[in-house]
Structure formats: structure tokens, C-alpha cells
Amino acid sequence: MKQKIIHFLELEKVIIDFRTFLLLLMPFMVFFSFRPMLYFGQSHGMHFEISLLEIFLVLFVLANLRAIWQNRENLLRCKAAWLVLAFCALNTLSLLWTPNFIKGLLISGIIWLLFACFLAFLSYKNLQKLSSALFKILVFSACLMAIFALFQMLAEIIGLSQSISFLCDGCLAREFGFARVTGFAIEPQFFGSLLLAPILLLLHRLINQKNNYQLNFCLVLLLIAIFLTLSRGAIYALVIGVIILAIINFGKLKKIALSFIIIFGAFALALSIQGVSAELNPRITDNFYAAVSRTVHQLSLGIIDIRSNPSSSSETLPHEDRPIQDGYVEESTDIRSLLSELALEAWAKTPTNAIFGTGVGSTGFVLHHYFPDQIGDTEITQNQYIETLLENGLAGFGILATLIICLFRITIRQKFLWAIFLAFLIQWCFFSGYPNALHVYLFCLICSAILLTNTKFRVSSRRHKQGQK
């Protein structure tokens, strides 16, 4: 059995020590960004909690400290590492002026943890050889989570408690008539974000390789799962990613057409699952067509309305028997727009705010200070770009923009990765913060490390050959 797994993962020529084992485990662990977790209460505008993923990343870094030290000379020559270090240093320096030191300190700790992970990635000499195994483990893990998501749909139908289904309060059938799946993430949008990379990688394989029915089945399963989240941020990001892949592979029209057929087929299946779930749920008065039309209305921001006399068929029924939402939830969009507008106003209040920001972890306190009647001290901007601008100023935003540009330059010959990066960048418009989105940073960092280490070895080999001549 062990040999079959090693052969499947193409690891016959790799020595699997403890460090390598932990790295191979990471694509599976990233899905546990919220559950299970250790909870220590709430204070200073934040929840004190530690996820299984965070504990794993600490263990990963500790296991790689010796390798990082041994590779220090190469790491010191890595410009990308210096850029990430600059962003970490600026966040830590801003602790001197942040009004929320405790939250800022913890967030700064997470940023340094990600930097340490990047150094660890760069310290693997066989990282390129592990890329195929990492891809397969990521896809397999995502499929397991998609199956769990289907279980969450079933669990809500038969009335299992949230302690078993792990559904959040806003994800239950009482909202839309059916469950919005979360996997082990905190919300549907983060579970959807976790599925973006494996879906787009599978689509790239579908377009550029011979048909593989097993991979196609995995693709359909993951597409169904992401559509079941009903997360506009994740689904819009997926659409952008698919469009980018289609542009990059423009000459392969047949494969692109097949990809679109699979995507629309999976969307139809997801709609059917939502409709059946609403029909079968004994605690909700709803029907198949109402649930499907509600989904379409929500995803289209209210533009496509195929609902038939919304709510009129159930006007006489008790309110608790009907889904709370009847279609597009404008409040969700409005609150994000309001938070972004207020954050930009706060950022522009003083030259110091504009240049250096209000300090890491300060968003809630700063917005509440400037707009006490509108915002509580626990709020976030729900937009990573604006939150970076507010907390780190133009200085931090400039470093972040430089890092993004470098990410695209590093992957200039692997443009299919741009589809994933752009999908993540689009989704940054819908959420902010680090703990629930660690996978975004880890994916970008490990892709960069694979290409940077591969380039370094090619250069070293070339110099060695020139020395022999």
C-alpha cells in the first residue's frame, strides 16, 4: 500500500524525511483554517482562538529552523525574501502607533509566521520534485472536503446539530431554504476560496492534457461544492480565473468549450441539489423552483429575476416556516461598500494616516473612533486592499503592490498560475484579514519558492559547467 501511494505521488526518487512529510501534509491541513480550534474568549476587538492550521504551521517552521539556518547564505541573496521581510518589518514597526496593540501583535505574529514558512519553502532542495505530489494531495484533499460539504447539505435536511454539521449560523436552511456549505472554514466564502486553486489547476490540466475521467470527476465535484457555497466573492473570482485560462489557451477551442460545458453542467447540478434540499427540508416551507430562482437572483445581484410572485405563495404561513431571504441580499453588498468608504475616509484624515497608516490591527478601533455612531470596534473592512491602505498606509500598500508584481514576474513562464493569482486578488475585494485566508498566502509563497529554487539550481549548474570548461 505504501509503495502504491509513493508511486501515485511520483515520489520514488524523493527521500521522505520529517520535513518533507510535513510539507506534503500542508495541502491537506490548509482546509482546517477554522475547525477544529482552541477558543480563549474575546477582547480588544477580536476573538482569541488558535486553529489546527496555525498549530501545524508553527510545527512546520520549527521543523525547518535548522534547514533555514543552513541555507541562510542563499536566502540572504533572495530579493523576494527581502521584500516580504520589509512588509513584515513595517507591520511590526506600526505596533508603536497602533491603538490596538494586542490585536496588532497577534496579527504581526501571523505575518512573521508566513514569512518563516516562505524561508522554509526556499530551503527545500527538492521542492520542484515535490510539485506533482503537492498538486495531487491538494486535489484529493479538496475532494474530501467537497464530499464533506455534501454531507453538510444532508445534515441540514435531516436536522443534525451544528456541532456535527459545522455550519455557521448564517449558513442554515432558514436563510435561503438550503444550507450554504462551509467545510471546516469559518464561512462559505473562505471555503469557496480554498477550492479556487484546485479547480483552476484541474481546468488547466483538462485544457492541456488528454482526457482523464478521474480528474474530470474531481473537477465536477469541486465545482458543485463551490457553487453550493453561494459565495459571490468565490464564484465571481472563479469566473475571472476561468476567463484568464481561456485567454491564455485561446487556440485550444475544443478543450475550452468542454471546460465551459463541465462548468455549466456542475452549476446546474448544484442548483438541483439546492432545490431538492429546500423541497425535502421538513422545517422550511419552500419548493424546488423557489430555491433555484432565489439562488439565481442572489448570484446575479438581483439583475436576473425569474422568481414567480416572490413570497406571495407563503404569505399566510408563519414567518419561521419561510426562508428569511427571498433573493438578492442587498445589505451584504451595502455593508461592504459602507465599510470601504469609511475606511478610506479614515485613511485620508491625516498625512500620517495616509503615508504610514493607523497601525496593524487598528481597523476596528480607528473606524469606531472616527465614526462611533456607525461602526463598532470589532469591524473589519471586508476588503484587503483598503485594510492594508488604512493600517499600513501608502508605504505598506506600495510594498504589497510590489510583491504582487514580483509574483507575476516570477511566474511569467507559468501563466496558468496567473488565473489563480487573479482569482485570489479579485476575492480580496470581498474579505480581509489573515487567519481565515492563510491558504492564499501559502499558495502564492510556495509557487514562488518552487520557481525561485528551480532557477537558482539552474544558474548554479550552468556556472559549474562553465568552471569545468
Secondary structure by P-SEA (a helix, b strand, c coil): caaaaaaaaccccccccaaaaaaaaccccccccccccccccccccccccccaaaaaaaaaaaaaaaaaaaaaaaaaacaaaaaaaaaaaaaaaaccccccaaaaaaaaaaaaaaaaaaaaaaaccccccaaaaaaaaaaaaaaaaaaaaaaaaaaaaacccccccccccccccccccccccccccccaaaaaaaaaaaaaaaaaaaacccccaaaaaaaaaaaaaaaaaccaaaaaaaaaaaaaaaaaaccaaaaaaaaaaaaaaaaaaaaaaaaaaaaacccccccaaaaaaaaaaaaacccccccccccccccccccccccccccccaaaaaaaaaaaaaaaaaaaccccccccccccccaaaaaaaacccccccccccccaaaaaaaaccaaaaaaaaaaaaaaaaaacccccaaaaaaaaaaaccccccccccaaaaaaaaaaaaaaaaaaaaaaaaaaaaaaac
